Amino acid sequence: MKVLIPSPLRSYTKATTVEAVGATLGEVLADLDRRYPGIRFRMIDEQDRMRAHVRFFVSGMQTFDLNRALGPGDEVQIVQALSGG
């Protein structure tokens, strides 16, 4: 499955787009973490919740559910907000 990586996380992947496998969004993020150790923690907190500054889109539709089922043609886009003063 194609996963679009935002600029702040590209230090892990060295690419704008990567491939990952999984039947759910959570499984895809776990697969990304196996391939790129530490990347999941930048998106998911210690309570297994999505961090407030990160948004996930599956084939263009925003989701807040790590158990969201994914199909073979789906594409995951990770969007990370920039913050500061």
Secondary structure, 3 states (H helix, E strand, C coil): CEEECCHHHHHHHCCCEEECCCCEHHHHHHHHHHHCCCCHHHCECCCCCECCCEEEEECCEEECCCCCECCCCCEEEEEECCCCC
